[in-house]
Amino acid sequence: MSFDRRLREGLDRASIAAEPNVEGSLFTVLAERRRRARARRLALAVAVAGLAALVTAFGVSIVDGLRSDDRAPTVAAVHQLAASYEVTLTEAESATVRPSLAGLWRMRLRSDGEIVLTAPETFAAERNPLGVSFTADDATFRTNIFYNDFCTSIGTYSWHLTDLQLTFDTVSDACVIRRALLTTKPWTRSS
């Protein structure tokens, strides 16, 4: 038997022994991925539970960052505003901001200071943002709508409520898209 032939046969035998177990490796990788995902979910749950415990223990509110030192929010104003509202903005009314605000917007102001804001399907960003809140007193309305998405500040507005309409006027707000959403047209009470 020639040297070449022995070498080839030896390499063939070695290659058969070195055949990788692809399926076994894949299952191992997928199992590790699932384990890490469970660990991240557990860590998140522990963090949320810890934060909830702090909030409960110290009475910290998510709305505290909205409060102004010179004017305390009043429960009466917040309860007076608590209702559902809607406004429909046209493309022309939304032309100064991006993404476009055109379409039907719904906003529910809750008596606990939370805002449930629902954007139209055509809005090219988050349509149901979380952590949106407000404070109000007899003259001003402060909110963090679009904070961290399009804005880096809290907006302050004066407000006027009739039986059917809620109107906002800008007091101070550097966020163009929030100003456009709140002040372009009056919001109509829908409940």
Secondary structure, DSSP 4 states (H G I P E B T S, - for coil): --HHHHHHHHHHHHHHHT---HHHHHHHHHHHHHHHHHHHHHHHHHHHHHHHHHHHHHT--TTGGG--SSS---HHHHHHH-EEEEEEE-TTTTTTSSS---EEEEEEE-TTSBEEEE--TT-SS-SS-SS-BEEE-SSEEEE-TTBTTTBSS-EEEEEEE-SSEEEEEEEE---HHHHHHHHSSPEEE--
